[in-house]
Amino acid sequence: MNTAEQILVVILASALAVFLVLAIVAAVQLIRLLKVLHEVALKAQDFVDSAERTADLVKSAVGQLSLMRFVQNVVSMVHKHSKKSDK
């Protein structure tokens, strides 16, 4: 092997080593990014679950409130009717 071939082999081996190190670093960074994205997805899921529970609570409270208003209206009408009968 002559000198030119040896220089070419050294340059190619060095380039391969650099690309290998860069690929390893990129893979590690990608794994870290995926872990962070997974955590964000879990937090978003918790937020959605919390919002659903809140919506269910509000829906339940509105239902109970409308029932209470209905009962109040009935009591008010009976009270007004009883006052008219007393006269």
C-alpha positions in Angstrom: 0.0 0.0 0.0 1.5 3.3 -0.9 1.3 6.6 1.0 -1.7 8.0 -0.9 -3.8 4.9 -0.1 -2.7 5.0 3.6 -3.7 8.7 3.8 -7.1 8.0 2.2 -7.7 5.1 4.6 -6.9 7.3 7.6 -9.2 10.1 6.4 -12.0 7.7 5.7 -11.6 5.9 9.0 -11.6 9.3 10.8 -14.7 10.4 9.0 -16.4 7.2 9.8 -15.5 7.5 13.5 -16.8 11.1 13.5 -20.1 10.1 11.9 -20.4 7.2 14.3 -20.0 9.5 17.3 -22.5 12.0 15.8 -25.0 9.2 15.3 -24.7 8.0 18.9 -25.1 11.6 20.2 -28.1 12.1 17.9 -29.7 8.8 19.1 -29.2 9.8 22.7 -30.8 13.2 22.1 -33.7 11.6 20.3 -34.3 9.2 23.2 -34.3 12.1 25.6 -36.7 14.1 23.4 -39.0 11.1 23.2 -39.0 10.8 27.0 -39.9 14.5 27.4 -42.6 14.1 24.8 -44.0 11.1 26.7 -44.1 13.1 29.9 -45.8 16.0 28.1 -48.4 13.6 26.7 -49.0 12.1 30.2 -49.5 15.6 31.7 -51.9 16.5 28.8 -53.9 13.3 29.4 -54.1 14.2 33.1 -55.3 17.7 32.2 -57.9 16.3 29.9 -59.1 13.9 32.5 -59.3 16.8 35.0 -61.3 18.9 32.6 -63.7 16.0 32.0 -64.2 15.5 35.7 -64.8 19.3 36.1 -67.3 19.2 33.2 -69.1 16.3 34.8 -69.3 18.1 38.2 -70.6 21.3 36.5 -73.2 19.2 34.6 -74.3 17.5 37.8 -74.5 20.8 39.7 -76.5 22.4 36.9 -78.9 19.4 37.0 -79.3 19.7 40.8 -79.7 23.5 40.5 -82.5 23.2 38.0 -84.3 20.6 40.1 -84.0 23.0 43.1 -85.4 25.8 41.0 -88.3 23.6 39.9 -89.1 22.7 43.6 -88.8 26.4 44.5 -91.2 27.4 41.8 -93.7 24.7 42.8 -93.5 25.8 46.5 -93.9 29.5 45.4 -96.9 28.7 43.3 -98.5 26.6 46.1 -97.8 29.4 48.6 -99.4 32.0 46.3 -102.4 29.8 45.7 -102.8 29.2 49.4 -102.7 33.0 50.0 -105.5 33.5 47.4 -107.6 30.9 49.0 -107.2 32.5 52.5 -108.7 35.7 51.3 
